[in-house]
Structures are given as structure tokens and as C-alpha cells.
Amino acid sequence: MLTHFDKDGKAIMVDVTEKKETLREAVASGKIYMNEETFKRVKEGTVEKGDVLGVARVAGIMGAKKTSELIPMCHPLLLTGIKLEMILYSEELYIEVRSIVKVNGQTGVEMEGLTAVSVALLTIYDMCKAMDKKMYITDIKLCRKTGGKSGEFINE
């Protein structure tokens, strides 16, 4: 049964009233590829617009907190933890962004994790686009989720 539609086929927000509160966590990731010069400047912190990775981290946190404002059927959640990691791969010339989002609630945080990653990657793109028009974002995915009725899901 599709849970985002009522009996008449109209889009609805899922009713989680009867669900139990559990600790829920989602891990998501994505990548941004760039040219060698751009990668070097991001790594060294010499991009004119400022600390690219620091700004992207804050943007990702803000994105997670605003997910329900961006995705119509997402519930507003009182997130209890948001962490973003930036992993630099010098040989392959990409940055991987990983988010870990937590809540003690009635619904999961997969969308918040994916939004955090997406916003962080878009922020890196925005801050570096003047230097590298060929950057591209790829492989945004849910890596793992825990909690709730369906339990653990691993996609790594």
C-alpha cells in the first residue's frame, strides 16, 4: 500500500500519530568532482569566497533542519544530532560529503540526511563555480538507517 496517498488517490502526509518514538539515525553521502586546481585550493583553504568546507558544513546542517519546508510530505522534526564529514580524495579529485542525522521520534530522518548532503554539495559547487565550470555532483544516496518498525537498512 502506498502511504502518501489517501483512498481517493490524493497526496497526503503520512499520519504517524500511533507510531512509537524510537531513536532513529540516517547516514547519507554524495560526491563532487572537480579539477585539480580547484581541489587544491579547497583543500588549502585559498578559495576567494572563503572556507568552502566550513561553509558547506554549516549549510548542510541548515538544510537538514529545513527539510520539511522543502519536501512537501516530510514531517517537521526536532533533530537531536546532525554531523557532516568532508572526506577529500586527492587522487580521484573529489570530495565526499557524509551526513549523520539523529532524532528520537515517530518517523525517520532519511530525507534530512539526504538534504544535508545535497545542500552541502551545492554549497561547494556555488563557492567554486567561478574556478571550475565542469564540477559535477554524483552518487547521492542513503547509506544506512536505523530505528523504527523496519529496523536497520544498509546500502554501502
GIBEL-V8583 format. One record per backbone hydrogen bond with DSSP energy under -0.5 kcal/mol. CO is the residue of the C=O (numbers start at 1). NH is the residue of the N-H. Records with the same first field share a line. If there is no record, write none. Layout:
CO = NH  NH
//
This chain:
2 = 5
4 = 12
6 = 9
10 = 6
14 = 16
16 = 19
22 = 105
24 = 103
25 = 146
26 = 101
27 = 143  144
28 = 99
29 = 141
30 = 97
31 = 138
32 = 95
33 = 136
35 = 39
36 = 40
37 = 41
38 = 42
39 = 43
40 = 44
41 = 45  46  47
47 = 50
50 = 52
51 = 55
52 = 56
53 = 57
54 = 58
55 = 59
56 = 60
57 = 61
58 = 62
59 = 63
60 = 64
61 = 65
62 = 66
63 = 66
64 = 67
66 = 69  70
67 = 70  71
70 = 72
71 = 74
77 = 79
81 = 102
83 = 100
85 = 87  98
86 = 88
87 = 96
88 = 90
89 = 93  94
93 = 34
94 = 89
95 = 32
96 = 87
97 = 30
98 = 85
99 = 28
100 = 83
101 = 26
102 = 80  81
103 = 24  105
105 = 22
109 = 113
110 = 114
111 = 115
112 = 116
113 = 117
114 = 118
115 = 119
116 = 120
117 = 121
118 = 122
119 = 123
120 = 124
121 = 125
122 = 126
123 = 127
124 = 128
125 = 128  129
128 = 131  132
132 = 135
136 = 33
138 = 31
141 = 29  143
143 = 155
144 = 27
145 = 153
146 = 25
148 = 151
153 = 145
//
